[in-house]
Amino acid sequence: MDWTALWLSLRLGAFTVVLLLPVGIFVGRRLAYSDFAAKGLVEALVALPLVLPPTVLGFYLLTVFGATSPIGGMWEALAGKPLVFSFEGLLIASLIVNLPFAILPMQRGFEAIPREVREAAACCGMSPWRVLGRIELPLAWPGVLTASVLSFAHTLGEFGVVLMVGGNIPGETETISIAIYDRVQAFDNAAAAGMSALLLGISVVTITLTFVLSRRIGRRLG
Amino acid sequence: MLAAIGRLLLGMALVAACIPAALAAPTRVPVVAAAASVRFALADVADAFQRETGHGVRLSLGSSGNLARQIREGAPYDLFLSADPRYVEDLLRGGFTRDAGKAYLLGRLALIVPHGSPLAADGSLADLRAALADGRVRRFAIANPEHAPYGQRAEQALRHAGLWDAIRERLVLGENVGQAAQFALSGNAEGGLVGFALARAPALAARASAALVPSAWHAPLSHRAVLLNGADAIARAFFDYLSSPGARALFRRHGFDLPGD
């Protein structure tokens, strides 16, 4: 077991979930409740990473954030180190790939709340933030939790983007998925098997949770 | 329920708050970007370096061409160990290195044949020729000649032996020579051309036979070490250590030839 890689992946997953939670709540809620002209376009953009090959995203990240690009140069001037081949670069990539996993389940969760419930809350004079905190989130929590679990697990498994923009640096960009690949090339099948079993276990738990929770979304208010 | 979500968010915020502290390593450990062909030897050399100096280095392994590309894209490596001087020269011209570095190893190409393969471990490639003719070889592994020096040398050797056209269709290409070796041993290929030092590693030697291919059949595999612009004192010490008697003995034991021998 490569503990450095596991810890790195766990950190990457935690950061991804924490940063995407507010994004998912805001965007998911907007998509669930509002109708606006570009809604179809926004929904399509949110879902795009589901079908976009990770290597394609990696290529664009290299192009846009690479050392020779304006953005990459600016980042390097500010942070003192390049964005690609760094933990921060991986995090940006991870945030983008996980947008659909964070937003779509939350959207479903908010959609399941009947309009009358929200209207009643507003009629009682509750402020929008209070409605969100006291009514909507408590009702939409299976969606919120599903989004968190899916984003976290998906981050642990991400490979293509990491391979493209990561550079396989222990403790910095060598995630557990990359470590498995590396261990196989080092003919260290025992370590690869251990880490694979761990990721398999996490995936099984994730998918079980997702199914249980999605049944809850439908049942509690249906 | 709100309390539950609050606790969840609070927990996540706490985790996130602890992360910067965990991220800020007290001293940065230099990263050595090394050709996959030196994987096992370099791991031993890095261990010896750590025992003698107390300083560790991190290894990032890949094909020399890919590593050189990553260096151009800004990868924060301190030292580059290339299996081909050409990549070092390119980086020097681009202003990414301090100088042209030093030649520190000479690699050899070997034919590896997994146990149970119908192919014989014959370095003259005579049996490979026969096997291609009678269909005993369906898959043959080399590293990708586009960016892996051992792949390029394998192509040269196969061309020299007049086997390139016959074998082309049956090649499986590894991203680097380590992956090529793994392909060759996975049982999905009848053999492969990889670095001799990899073939000698215990994990491989236990599962395959190896035979040296004549070095005159390909351009030399002259491994070169070069300090990159960001290199610190530890990286420089490791660069010097590569030519120390202790490191040379380790490289020799792994099957490399050394310049100056």
Interface residues (C-beta under 8 A of the other chain):
Chain A: W7 R11 A14 F15 V17 V18 L21 L62 G66 A67 T68 G72 E76 K81 P82 L83 V84 F85 S86 F87 G133 R134 L137 P138 W141 V144 L145 S148 G167 N168 I169 P170 G171 E172 E174 D182 V184 Q185 A186 F187 D188
Chain B: M1 L2 A4 I5 L8 L9 M12 A13 V15 A16 I19 A22 L23 A25 V29 V31 A36 R39 F40 R58 L59 S60 L61 G62 Q70 R72 E73 G74 A75 P76 Y77 N176 G178 Q179 A181 Q182 L185 A201 A203 L204
